[in-house]
Amino acid sequence: MECLIGIVGKDFVLVAADATATSSVNIFKTDEDKSRDLNKHIIMLYSGEAGDAVNFAEYIQRNVRFYGIKNGIELNPKAAATFTRRELAQSLRSRKPYMVNLLIAGYDITKTTPHLYWIDYLGSSIEAPHVAHGYGSYYTVSFLDKHHHPDLTLEEAKILIKKCIDEIKHRLILNLPDFKIKVVDKDGIREIVI
C-alpha cells in the first residue's frame, strides 16, 4: 500500500515517498519519513513490512557510514546500491528474509552525475531514469515514460512529480494524503515542498 517515486534530472535526483505508516487496513501515522540518508549525497527510500523495512534501512545506513569512517572515503551511488542489493539477496537465502523494496538515489561527486537505482525484495536491481514502487507505480510509470527527458530541470521535475502524486491520490482507492519529497544534487540532500 506504499508508494515510492524517483526521477533523474539533468544534475539531480528527485524522490518522493508516501508518509503513511500502515499495517493491513489500519493507518497508524501520516507523517512517517521512509528515507535514510546513507551519506551526504546518497539517500535510500524504503517500503515493505514495517519491522523489516526500518531494520534493513538502518542496517544499510550504518554499514555505509561505517565504510566511510573506516576507509576515509564515501561510497558512490553505484557502490551503495551494489552493497545493498547483495545484502538483500543474501537475506533471501536465510530463514528470515527481508521483505523490503528500495530506491537508492545519489549524486556521484567524482563524475558529477546523478543516479537512481530500483531494488526489489528479491534482490533485483536496475539503474533507470525514473522508477516507482508500490501500487502507485501502476499509474506513474507510464506517465513518466511519456513525459521524462534527460535534460529535465528541477522545476520541470517538481511539476512532473506533483502530477504523479495527484494521479495517485485521484485514482488509487487507498488514502495516501501526504508525500515527503527530497532532492539529491551536488549540494547534498534536502527536503522540498511542492
LOLO-233590 format. One record per residue (C-alpha): residue number from 1; x, y, z. Coordinates in Angstrom, 2 decimals, always signed. Each point is the difference from the previous one (the first is absolute). Layout:
# residues N
[NUM; [X; Y; Z]]
...
# end
This chain:
# residues 194
[1; [+0.00; +0.00; +0.00]]
[2; [+3.05; +2.22; -0.04]]
[3; [+1.37; +2.06; -2.85]]
[4; [+3.51; +1.12; -0.91]]
[5; [+0.84; +2.13; -3.07]]
[6; [+3.34; +1.13; -1.42]]
[7; [+0.96; +2.24; -2.93]]
[8; [+3.50; +0.75; -1.33]]
[9; [+0.52; +3.48; -1.41]]
[10; [+2.89; +1.74; -1.68]]
[11; [+2.06; +0.37; +3.19]]
[12; [-2.21; -1.30; +2.82]]
[13; [-2.31; -2.78; +1.14]]
[14; [-3.47; +0.78; +1.35]]
[15; [-1.64; -2.64; +2.21]]
[16; [-3.33; -0.26; +1.78]]
[17; [-1.39; -2.45; +2.54]]
[18; [-3.46; -0.10; +1.50]]
[19; [-0.03; +0.96; +3.67]]
[20; [-2.52; -2.57; +1.17]]
[21; [+0.88; -2.77; +2.45]]
[22; [-2.50; -2.84; -0.34]]
[23; [-0.55; -3.60; +0.91]]
[24; [-2.72; -1.95; -1.76]]
[25; [-2.99; +2.39; -0.10]]
[26; [+1.19; +2.21; +2.87]]
[27; [+1.69; +3.38; -0.33]]
[28; [+2.29; +0.71; +2.93]]
[29; [+1.78; +3.13; -1.09]]
[30; [-0.15; +2.53; -2.84]]
[31; [+3.38; +1.72; +0.44]]
[32; [+2.42; -2.93; -0.32]]
[33; [+3.33; +0.71; -1.72]]
[34; [+0.77; -3.09; -2.10]]
[35; [+3.52; +1.04; -0.89]]
[36; [+3.49; -0.27; +1.42]]
[37; [+2.99; +2.13; -0.94]]
[38; [+2.81; -2.44; -0.72]]
[39; [+2.53; +2.81; -0.32]]
[40; [-0.02; +3.64; -1.07]]
[41; [-0.86; -0.82; -3.63]]
[42; [-1.93; -3.31; +0.18]]
[43; [-3.52; -0.59; +1.28]]
[44; [-1.92; -3.26; +0.29]]
[45; [-3.80; -0.20; -0.06]]
[46; [-1.61; -3.17; +1.30]]
[47; [-3.38; -1.70; +0.16]]
[48; [-1.21; -3.38; +1.16]]
[49; [-0.78; -1.76; +3.25]]
[50; [+0.42; +2.59; +2.75]]
[51; [+2.56; -1.82; +2.13]]
[52; [+1.97; -1.33; -2.96]]
[53; [+0.12; +3.32; -1.82]]
[54; [+1.25; +2.11; +2.92]]
[55; [+2.41; -2.67; +1.26]]
[56; [+1.54; -0.58; -3.45]]
[57; [+0.19; +3.74; -0.76]]
[58; [+1.83; +0.71; +3.25]]
[59; [+2.35; -2.96; -0.58]]
[60; [+0.95; +1.30; -3.46]]
[61; [+0.31; +3.59; +1.24]]
[62; [+2.38; -0.95; +2.79]]
[63; [+2.13; -2.27; -2.19]]
[64; [+0.38; +2.61; -2.75]]
[65; [+0.95; +2.63; +2.59]]
[66; [+2.41; -2.43; +1.68]]
[67; [+1.69; -0.61; -3.36]]
[68; [+0.52; +3.75; -0.39]]
[69; [+1.48; +0.34; +3.49]]
[70; [+2.20; -3.11; -0.32]]
[71; [+1.41; +0.79; -3.45]]
[72; [-0.11; +3.79; +0.01]]
[73; [-1.96; +0.08; -3.25]]
[74; [-3.74; -0.01; -0.62]]
[75; [-1.68; -2.61; -2.17]]
[76; [-1.35; +1.20; -3.33]]
[77; [-3.65; -0.76; -0.91]]
[78; [+0.85; -3.07; -2.09]]
[79; [+2.08; -1.55; +2.79]]
[80; [-2.71; +0.70; +2.59]]
[81; [-2.66; -1.55; -2.26]]
[82; [+2.17; -3.06; -0.69]]
[83; [+0.70; -0.52; +3.70]]
[84; [-3.70; +0.40; +0.84]]
[85; [-1.10; -2.41; -2.74]]
[86; [+2.54; -2.58; +1.18]]
[87; [-1.17; +0.23; +3.62]]
[88; [-3.63; -0.35; -1.07]]
[89; [+0.80; -2.98; -2.25]]
[90; [+1.93; -1.69; +2.82]]
[91; [-2.93; +0.45; +2.36]]
[92; [-2.19; -1.93; -2.46]]
[93; [+2.10; -3.07; +0.68]]
[94; [-0.49; +0.25; +3.76]]
[95; [-2.89; -1.09; +2.19]]
[96; [-1.22; +3.58; +0.40]]
[97; [+0.17; +1.86; -3.33]]
[98; [-0.72; +3.72; -0.06]]
[99; [-3.19; +0.98; -1.85]]
[100; [+1.05; +3.47; -1.06]]
[101; [+0.02; +1.98; -3.27]]
[102; [+2.50; +2.81; -0.43]]
[103; [+0.98; +3.00; -2.06]]
[104; [+3.56; +1.25; +0.29]]
[105; [+0.60; +3.48; -1.36]]
[106; [+3.31; +1.75; -0.01]]
[107; [+2.32; +2.50; -1.57]]
[108; [+3.47; -1.25; -0.93]]
[109; [+2.25; +2.95; +0.86]]
[110; [+3.03; -1.50; -1.80]]
[111; [-1.83; -0.38; -3.33]]
[112; [-2.55; +2.79; +0.67]]
[113; [-2.92; -2.20; -1.04]]
[114; [-3.29; -0.92; +1.70]]
[115; [-1.02; -3.65; +0.40]]
[116; [-3.22; -1.79; +0.95]]
[117; [-0.26; -3.71; +0.84]]
[118; [-3.14; -2.13; +0.38]]
[119; [+0.43; -3.06; +2.25]]
[120; [-2.80; -2.43; +0.83]]
[121; [-0.41; -2.51; +2.82]]
[122; [+1.47; -2.79; -2.17]]
[123; [+3.29; +1.85; -0.37]]
[124; [-0.57; +1.10; -3.60]]
[125; [+1.63; +3.32; -0.77]]
[126; [-0.05; +2.39; -2.94]]
[127; [+1.19; +3.52; -0.65]]
[128; [-2.67; +2.03; -1.77]]
[129; [-0.92; +3.63; -0.79]]
[130; [-3.31; -0.34; +1.86]]
[131; [-1.44; -2.69; +2.25]]
[132; [-2.85; -0.76; +2.39]]
[133; [-0.92; -2.64; +2.57]]
[134; [-3.38; -0.93; +1.40]]
[135; [-3.55; +0.29; -1.28]]
[136; [+0.64; +3.56; -1.14]]
[137; [+2.47; -1.33; -2.56]]
[138; [-2.93; -1.26; -2.10]]
[139; [-0.94; +3.62; -0.65]]
[140; [+3.35; +1.77; +0.04]]
[141; [+2.37; -2.11; -2.10]]
[142; [-1.85; +0.46; -3.29]]
[143; [-0.46; +3.71; +0.75]]
[144; [+3.73; +0.36; +0.67]]
[145; [+0.82; -1.98; -3.16]]
[146; [-1.94; +2.55; -2.00]]
[147; [+1.20; +3.22; +1.65]]
[148; [+3.56; -0.67; +1.22]]
[149; [+3.01; +1.21; -1.99]]
[150; [+3.73; +0.03; +0.89]]
[151; [+0.32; +3.80; +0.25]]
[152; [-2.79; +0.37; +2.55]]
[153; [+0.41; +3.09; +2.21]]
[154; [-0.87; -0.03; +3.69]]
[155; [-3.08; +2.16; -0.60]]
[156; [-1.23; -2.37; -2.75]]
[157; [+0.65; -3.00; +2.27]]
[158; [-1.99; +1.62; +2.83]]
[159; [-2.96; +0.47; -2.35]]
[160; [+0.36; -3.58; -1.24]]
[161; [+0.13; -1.53; +3.47]]
[162; [-2.95; +2.14; +1.12]]
[163; [-2.03; -1.34; -2.93]]
[164; [+1.01; -3.56; +0.96]]
[165; [-1.08; +0.56; +3.62]]
[166; [-3.27; +1.60; -1.12]]
[167; [-0.70; -2.98; -2.26]]
[168; [+0.65; -2.42; +2.87]]
[169; [-2.29; +1.96; +2.31]]
[170; [-2.70; +0.16; -2.66]]
[171; [+0.07; -3.59; -1.28]]
[172; [+1.22; -2.16; +2.88]]
[173; [-2.68; -1.16; +2.40]]
[174; [+2.47; +0.12; +2.88]]
[175; [+0.39; +3.22; +1.93]]
[176; [+3.55; +1.36; -0.42]]
[177; [-0.55; +3.57; +1.17]]
[178; [+3.59; +1.21; +0.21]]
[179; [+3.36; -0.59; -1.68]]
[180; [+3.48; +0.96; +1.15]]
[181; [+2.02; +1.29; -2.94]]
[182; [+3.79; +0.31; -0.01]]
[183; [+2.60; +1.05; -2.52]]
[184; [+3.60; -1.25; -0.27]]
[185; [+2.54; +2.08; -1.92]]
[186; [+3.57; +1.32; +0.26]]
[187; [-0.98; +1.94; +3.14]]
[188; [-1.28; -3.10; +1.82]]
[189; [-3.46; -1.13; +1.11]]
[190; [-2.83; +2.32; +0.88]]
[191; [-3.75; -0.27; +0.50]]
[192; [-2.20; +2.18; -2.19]]
[193; [-3.67; +0.93; +0.00]]
[194; [-2.09; +0.00; -3.16]]
# end
